[in-house]
Amino acid sequence: MAAAAAAAPGALGALQAGRARLVAACCARLGPGWRLPGSLTGPRVGPAMWARGWAPVAGGSAPRRGYSSEVKTEDELRVRYLEEENRGIVVLGINRAYAKNSFSKNLVKMLSKAVDALKSDKKVRTIIVRSEVPGIFCAGADLKERVKMNPSEVGPFVSKIRAVINEIANLPVPTIAAIDGLALGGGLELALACDIRVAASSAKMGLVETKLAIIPGGGGTQRLPRAIGISLAKELIFSARVLDGQEAKAVGLISHVLEQNQEGDAAYRKALDLAREFLPQGPVAMRVAKLAINQGMEVDLVTGLAIEEACYAQVHSPGSERAGCPAGGIEVAKDSPRRGARAVGARPHRPVPAARGQEDKVGGDLRKHLPGPSPVRSHLDGPC
C-alpha cells in the first residue's frame, strides 16, 4: 500500500506531462514561435513541426494553379476556385463517369496534389468535395484496375487511398462533402473525412466491404463510429447495409438531407449555402476552432479544455493576426448578424483556468467565464 501511495504522485506527474506534450503538439500545428498559455507554458514550437501543420509555411511555394475552371473534360479531378461573392470557396469535383468516380491510381495522385496545394493557400476558406457525374459521388476503389495489380501492389495502393483521405481530413479549413449520389466503400470514407456531410434524399451510402470479404481500409472503421456511435457503426459495417439520405440523416451520418432537384445537385447547392455562411468569419479563428475540436475529441475532457485554452490564446494574444482589429470586437444587433454591428471596447483576456485534475472543478470555473444571455456579443477573430 505504501509503495502504491508513493508511486501515485509520479503517475500523476507523468499524466500531466503527457497532457502538456499533447497540448504542445496541438500548438505546434498552429505555427512557429507560438507558445502555450498560463500554466501550460513551454518551449517554442519548432519550424519543423510547422512545416507539417495546418497553415502555410512562411516562404513556401505558391499554390499550384494547374487546376482551374478551364480544365479538359477528360480530367478525373476538377478543382475550381470560385469568384465574386463565393471567393474563398474551392470545389473539388470528381469526374470519372465511366468508372463511377472510383479511386484510380491517377485520381489518388491528383487528389493528393490538389490537397497539398490547398493546405498552403491562405486564400482558401472552405472546400467542397462533390461529384461532376450525376447520380454518383464515389464508388470506392476501382476494382477493375485493382484486379490487374500484382498482389504486392494492392497493399500500397490501399495505403495511398488511406493517406489521401487522411490528408483531406487534416485540411485546416472547413470541408463539406456534397453527396448527390452513390457513396460506397471508399466513397463514404472520403465523405467521412470531411467536417460536414450533406446529401440528397435519393443518395445511397454505406461501407459494403464485408460483402467482398474485406474490411473498410480508408478510415471507415474509425471515423464511422466517431460519427454515429460504436454499436450502430458495427451494425452497418457487419451487415454492409446501404442507407438512403433520409436514413443517413436519422442516424446522424449527415447533417442535412435535401430532395433532389432536376439538375441533380441539391446537396452541392446546400453545401454552397453553408460555405457562404462560413466566409464572413475570422479565417484564423476557423482554423484554430477546427484544430481544437478535432484534437479535443480524441482526449478526455480535462485535456480537451487545456487544448482549447492553448488554441484560444492564439487568437486572443497580442501577437496573433487578430491584433490590429480597431476595437477588439463587435456588438451585433439582434435583427441581423451583420447589419447594425458597432464596435465595442475590447474586454481583457480571461483565460480558462488550467485543469487541476477534477472535471467538476473545471466545469465550475468555466461557468464563471460564460457570457450572459444579453447583450448578444461576438468577437471578430482573425484579421479585420
C-alpha positions as CSV (number, residue, x, y, z in Angstrom):
1,M,0.0,0.0,0.0
2,A,2.8,2.4,0.9
3,A,4.6,1.6,-2.3
4,A,1.4,2.3,-4.3
5,A,0.9,5.6,-2.5
6,A,4.5,6.6,-3.2
7,A,4.1,5.8,-6.9
8,A,0.8,7.8,-7.2
9,P,2.5,11.3,-7.4
10,G,4.8,10.1,-10.1
11,A,2.0,8.6,-12.1
12,L,0.0,11.9,-11.8
13,G,3.1,13.8,-12.9
14,A,3.5,11.6,-15.9
15,L,-0.1,12.1,-16.8
16,Q,0.2,15.8,-16.5
17,A,3.4,15.8,-18.6
18,G,1.7,13.7,-21.2
19,R,-1.2,16.2,-21.4
20,A,1.3,19.1,-21.7
21,R,3.0,17.4,-24.5
22,L,-0.3,16.8,-26.3
23,V,-1.3,20.4,-26.0
24,A,2.2,21.4,-27.2
25,A,1.8,19.2,-30.2
26,C,-1.6,20.9,-30.8
27,C,0.1,24.3,-30.7
28,A,2.8,23.0,-33.0
29,R,0.2,22.7,-35.7
30,L,-0.7,26.4,-35.3
31,G,2.7,27.8,-36.4
32,P,6.3,28.5,-35.4
33,G,7.0,30.5,-32.3
34,W,3.6,30.2,-30.8
35,R,3.6,29.4,-27.0
36,L,1.4,27.6,-24.6
37,P,-0.7,29.9,-22.3
38,G,-0.6,30.1,-18.5
39,S,0.4,27.0,-16.6
40,L,1.0,25.2,-19.8
41,T,3.8,27.5,-20.9
42,G,6.5,25.5,-22.6
43,P,9.3,25.9,-25.2
44,R,8.7,27.5,-28.5
45,V,7.3,25.4,-31.3
46,G,9.9,24.5,-33.8
47,P,9.6,25.3,-37.5
48,A,9.9,21.6,-38.4
49,M,6.6,20.9,-36.8
50,W,5.1,23.9,-38.6
51,A,6.0,22.6,-41.9
52,R,3.7,19.6,-41.3
53,G,1.0,21.7,-39.7
54,W,-2.2,23.2,-40.8
55,A,-1.2,26.6,-42.0
56,P,1.1,27.5,-44.9
57,V,4.9,27.5,-44.4
58,A,6.4,31.0,-44.5
59,G,8.1,31.5,-47.8
60,G,6.6,28.2,-49.1
61,S,5.8,27.6,-52.7
62,A,2.7,29.3,-54.2
63,P,-0.5,27.2,-54.6
64,R,-0.5,25.1,-57.7
65,R,-2.9,26.7,-60.1
66,G,-2.7,24.0,-62.8
67,Y,-6.2,23.1,-61.8
68,S,-8.8,25.7,-62.8
69,S,-12.3,26.1,-64.1
70,E,-10.9,25.7,-67.6
71,V,-9.9,22.0,-67.3
72,K,-10.3,19.4,-70.0
73,T,-13.3,17.2,-69.9
74,E,-11.2,14.1,-69.6
75,D,-9.5,15.2,-66.3
76,E,-10.5,13.0,-63.5
77,L,-10.4,15.8,-60.9
78,R,-11.7,19.3,-61.5
79,V,-10.6,22.0,-59.0
80,R,-12.5,25.2,-59.2
81,Y,-11.6,28.4,-57.3
82,L,-15.0,30.3,-57.1
83,E,-15.0,34.0,-57.6
84,E,-17.0,37.1,-56.6
85,E,-19.3,36.6,-53.6
86,N,-18.0,33.0,-53.4
87,R,-14.4,33.9,-53.3
88,G,-12.5,31.7,-50.9
89,I,-14.6,28.6,-51.7
90,V,-12.8,25.8,-53.6
91,V,-14.7,22.9,-55.2
92,L,-13.1,19.5,-55.7
93,G,-15.1,17.8,-58.4
94,I,-14.5,14.1,-59.1
95,N,-15.1,13.3,-62.8
96,R,-14.7,9.6,-63.7
97,A,-18.1,8.9,-65.2
98,Y,-17.0,5.7,-66.9
99,A,-15.8,4.2,-63.6
100,K,-18.4,5.6,-61.2
101,N,-15.9,8.0,-59.8
102,S,-13.9,5.2,-58.2
103,F,-10.4,5.7,-56.9
104,S,-7.8,5.0,-59.6
105,K,-4.0,5.5,-59.2
106,N,-4.3,8.7,-61.2
107,L,-7.2,10.1,-59.3
108,V,-5.5,9.4,-56.0
109,K,-2.4,11.2,-57.3
110,M,-4.4,14.2,-58.5
111,L,-6.3,14.4,-55.2
112,S,-3.0,14.4,-53.3
113,K,-1.5,17.1,-55.4
114,A,-4.6,19.3,-55.1
115,V,-4.8,18.9,-51.3
116,D,-1.1,19.7,-51.0
117,A,-1.7,23.0,-52.8
118,L,-4.9,23.8,-50.9
119,K,-3.5,23.4,-47.5
120,S,-0.8,26.0,-48.2
121,D,-3.1,28.6,-49.7
122,K,-4.2,31.2,-47.2
123,K,-7.0,32.5,-49.5
124,V,-8.9,29.2,-49.3
125,R,-11.6,29.4,-46.7
126,T,-13.9,26.4,-47.3
127,I,-13.5,23.3,-49.5
128,I,-16.4,21.4,-51.0
129,V,-15.9,17.8,-52.3
130,R,-18.5,16.8,-54.9
131,S,-19.1,14.8,-58.0
132,E,-19.2,16.1,-61.5
133,V,-21.1,13.0,-62.5
134,P,-24.9,12.9,-62.0
135,G,-26.1,10.1,-59.6
136,I,-22.6,9.2,-58.3
137,F,-20.5,10.6,-55.5
138,C,-17.7,7.9,-55.4
139,A,-18.0,4.1,-55.6
140,G,-14.8,3.4,-53.7
141,A,-11.7,1.8,-55.2
142,D,-11.5,1.0,-58.9
143,L,-11.9,-2.8,-58.7
144,K,-11.2,-3.2,-62.4
145,E,-7.9,-1.5,-62.1
146,R,-7.2,-3.3,-58.8
147,V,-7.8,-6.8,-60.3
148,K,-4.9,-6.1,-62.8
149,M,-2.5,-5.3,-60.0
150,N,0.1,-7.8,-58.6
151,P,-0.7,-8.9,-55.1
152,S,2.3,-6.9,-53.9
153,E,0.7,-3.7,-55.3
154,V,-2.7,-3.9,-53.6
155,G,-1.5,-3.0,-50.1
156,P,0.5,0.1,-51.2
157,F,-2.5,1.2,-53.3
158,V,-4.9,1.0,-50.4
159,S,-2.4,2.8,-48.2
160,K,-2.3,5.6,-50.7
161,I,-6.1,5.9,-50.7
162,R,-6.0,6.0,-46.9
163,A,-3.3,8.6,-46.9
164,V,-5.1,11.0,-49.3
165,I,-8.3,10.6,-47.3
166,N,-6.3,11.4,-44.1
167,E,-4.8,14.5,-45.9
168,I,-8.4,15.7,-46.6
169,A,-9.4,15.1,-43.0
170,N,-6.3,17.2,-41.9
171,L,-7.0,20.2,-44.1
172,P,-7.0,23.3,-41.9
173,V,-10.2,24.8,-43.3
174,P,-13.8,23.6,-43.1
175,T,-14.6,20.8,-45.6
176,I,-18.1,19.8,-46.8
177,A,-19.0,16.6,-48.7
178,A,-21.9,17.1,-51.1
179,I,-23.3,13.6,-51.7
180,D,-25.7,13.8,-54.6
181,G,-25.5,10.1,-55.5
182,L,-23.9,6.8,-54.7
183,A,-21.2,6.8,-52.0
184,L,-20.0,3.3,-51.2
185,G,-16.9,2.0,-49.5
186,G,-14.0,4.4,-50.1
187,G,-16.5,6.9,-51.3
188,L,-18.2,7.1,-48.0
189,E,-14.8,7.1,-46.3
190,L,-14.0,10.1,-48.3
191,A,-17.2,11.8,-47.1
192,L,-16.5,10.8,-43.5
193,A,-13.1,12.6,-43.7
194,C,-15.0,15.9,-44.3
195,D,-16.2,18.1,-41.5
196,I,-19.8,18.3,-42.7
197,R,-21.8,16.0,-44.9
198,V,-25.0,16.9,-46.8
199,A,-26.9,14.5,-49.1
200,A,-29.8,14.3,-51.4
201,S,-32.6,12.0,-50.2
202,S,-32.0,9.8,-53.2
203,A,-28.3,9.3,-52.4
204,K,-27.1,5.8,-51.3
205,M,-24.2,5.4,-48.9
206,G,-22.6,2.6,-46.9
207,L,-19.4,0.7,-46.1
208,V,-20.0,-2.5,-48.0
209,E,-16.5,-4.1,-47.9
210,T,-17.6,-7.1,-45.8
211,K,-19.5,-8.3,-48.9
212,L,-16.2,-8.6,-50.6
213,A,-14.7,-10.4,-47.6
214,I,-12.5,-7.4,-46.7
215,I,-13.0,-4.5,-44.3
216,P,-13.0,-0.7,-44.8
217,G,-9.4,0.4,-45.3
218,G,-9.7,4.1,-45.8
219,G,-10.5,5.1,-42.2
220,G,-14.1,3.8,-42.2
221,T,-13.7,1.6,-39.1
222,Q,-12.5,4.6,-37.2
223,R,-14.5,7.6,-38.5
224,L,-17.9,5.9,-38.8
225,P,-18.1,5.0,-35.0
226,R,-17.0,8.5,-34.2
227,A,-19.7,9.9,-36.3
228,I,-22.7,7.7,-35.3
229,G,-21.6,5.7,-32.3
230,I,-19.9,2.3,-31.9
231,S,-22.8,0.0,-31.8
232,L,-24.6,1.4,-34.9
233,A,-21.4,1.6,-36.8
234,K,-20.7,-2.1,-36.1
235,E,-24.2,-3.0,-37.3
236,L,-23.8,-1.1,-40.5
237,I,-20.3,-2.5,-41.2
238,F,-21.2,-6.1,-40.3
239,S,-24.3,-6.0,-42.4
240,A,-22.8,-4.0,-45.3
241,R,-26.1,-2.1,-45.2
242,V,-26.7,0.8,-47.6
243,L,-28.7,3.8,-46.4
244,D,-30.6,6.5,-48.3
245,G,-30.4,10.1,-47.5
246,Q,-33.3,10.1,-45.0
247,E,-31.9,7.1,-43.2
248,A,-28.4,8.6,-43.1
249,K,-29.8,11.8,-41.6
250,A,-31.8,9.8,-39.0
251,V,-28.6,8.1,-37.6
252,G,-26.5,11.3,-37.7
253,L,-24.3,10.3,-40.6
254,I,-25.2,13.5,-42.5
255,S,-26.2,17.0,-41.3
256,H,-28.7,17.9,-43.9
257,V,-30.9,15.9,-46.4
258,L,-32.5,17.6,-49.4
259,E,-35.0,16.4,-52.1
260,Q,-33.1,16.0,-55.3
261,N,-33.6,18.7,-58.0
262,Q,-33.8,18.4,-61.7
263,E,-30.2,19.3,-62.1
264,G,-29.1,16.6,-59.7
265,D,-27.1,18.9,-57.5
266,A,-29.3,19.6,-54.5
267,A,-26.6,18.6,-52.0
268,Y,-24.0,20.7,-53.8
269,R,-26.3,23.8,-53.6
270,K,-26.8,23.2,-49.9
271,A,-23.0,22.9,-49.4
272,L,-22.5,26.2,-51.2
273,D,-25.1,27.8,-48.9
274,L,-23.2,26.5,-45.8
275,A,-19.8,27.6,-47.3
276,R,-21.2,31.1,-47.8
277,E,-22.1,31.2,-44.1
278,F,-18.5,30.4,-43.2
279,L,-16.9,33.1,-45.4
280,P,-17.5,36.2,-43.2
281,Q,-16.0,34.5,-40.1
282,G,-12.4,35.1,-38.9
283,P,-10.1,32.9,-41.0
284,V,-7.6,32.3,-38.2
285,A,-10.4,31.5,-35.8
286,M,-11.9,29.0,-38.2
287,R,-8.6,27.1,-38.5
288,V,-7.9,27.1,-34.8
289,A,-11.5,26.2,-33.9
290,K,-11.3,23.1,-36.2
291,L,-8.0,22.1,-34.7
292,A,-9.3,22.5,-31.1
293,I,-12.4,20.4,-31.9
294,N,-10.5,17.6,-33.7
295,Q,-7.8,17.3,-31.1
296,G,-10.2,17.6,-28.2
297,M,-12.4,14.9,-29.4
298,E,-9.6,12.4,-29.1
299,V,-8.8,13.0,-25.4
300,D,-10.5,13.3,-22.0
301,L,-12.4,16.5,-21.1
302,V,-9.7,17.9,-18.9
303,T,-7.1,17.6,-21.6
304,G,-9.5,18.9,-24.1
305,L,-10.1,22.0,-22.1
306,A,-6.4,22.6,-21.9
307,I,-6.2,22.2,-25.7
308,E,-9.0,24.8,-26.0
309,E,-7.1,27.2,-23.7
310,A,-4.0,26.8,-25.8
311,C,-5.9,27.4,-29.0
312,Y,-7.9,30.4,-27.6
313,A,-4.7,32.1,-26.6
314,Q,-3.5,32.0,-30.2
315,V,-6.5,34.1,-31.4
316,H,-6.6,36.4,-28.4
317,S,-2.9,37.2,-27.9
318,P,-1.3,40.5,-29.0
319,G,0.9,38.6,-31.4
320,S,-2.0,36.9,-33.3
321,E,-3.4,38.0,-36.6
322,R,-6.4,39.2,-34.7
323,A,-4.3,42.0,-33.2
324,G,-4.9,45.2,-35.1
325,C,-8.7,45.0,-35.1
326,P,-9.7,48.5,-34.1
327,A,-11.8,47.7,-31.0
328,G,-11.3,44.0,-30.5
329,G,-14.9,43.1,-31.0
330,I,-18.4,44.0,-32.2
331,E,-21.7,44.1,-30.6
332,V,-24.2,42.5,-33.0
333,A,-27.7,43.9,-33.4
334,K,-30.4,41.3,-32.8
335,D,-32.2,41.9,-36.1
336,S,-29.2,41.0,-38.2
337,P,-25.9,39.2,-37.6
338,R,-24.1,41.6,-39.9
339,R,-26.0,44.8,-40.3
340,G,-26.1,47.3,-37.5
341,A,-22.9,46.0,-35.9
342,R,-21.0,48.5,-33.9
343,A,-17.6,48.4,-32.4
344,V,-17.3,47.9,-28.6
345,G,-14.3,48.1,-26.3
346,A,-12.1,45.1,-26.1
347,R,-12.5,43.1,-23.0
348,P,-9.4,41.9,-21.1
349,H,-8.3,38.3,-21.8
350,R,-9.5,36.0,-19.1
351,P,-8.1,32.5,-20.0
352,V,-10.0,29.4,-18.9
353,P,-8.3,28.1,-15.8
354,A,-5.8,25.3,-16.3
355,A,-7.0,21.8,-15.5
356,R,-6.5,20.8,-11.8
357,G,-7.5,17.2,-12.0
358,Q,-11.2,17.3,-11.5
359,E,-13.7,17.8,-14.3
360,D,-16.4,19.2,-12.0
361,K,-14.0,21.8,-10.7
362,V,-13.2,22.8,-14.3
363,G,-16.8,22.9,-15.2
364,G,-17.5,25.2,-12.3
365,D,-14.6,27.5,-13.3
366,L,-15.8,27.5,-16.9
367,R,-19.3,28.8,-15.9
368,K,-17.7,31.9,-14.4
369,H,-16.5,32.8,-17.9
370,L,-19.7,32.1,-19.9
371,P,-21.3,35.3,-21.2
372,G,-24.8,36.2,-20.1
373,P,-27.8,36.0,-22.4
374,S,-27.8,39.7,-23.2
375,P,-26.4,41.6,-24.9
376,V,-25.5,39.4,-27.8
377,R,-21.8,39.6,-28.4
378,S,-19.3,38.0,-30.7
379,H,-15.6,38.7,-31.3
380,L,-14.0,39.3,-34.6
381,D,-11.3,36.6,-34.8
382,G,-8.6,36.9,-37.4
383,P,-7.7,39.9,-39.5
384,C,-10.3,42.7,-39.7
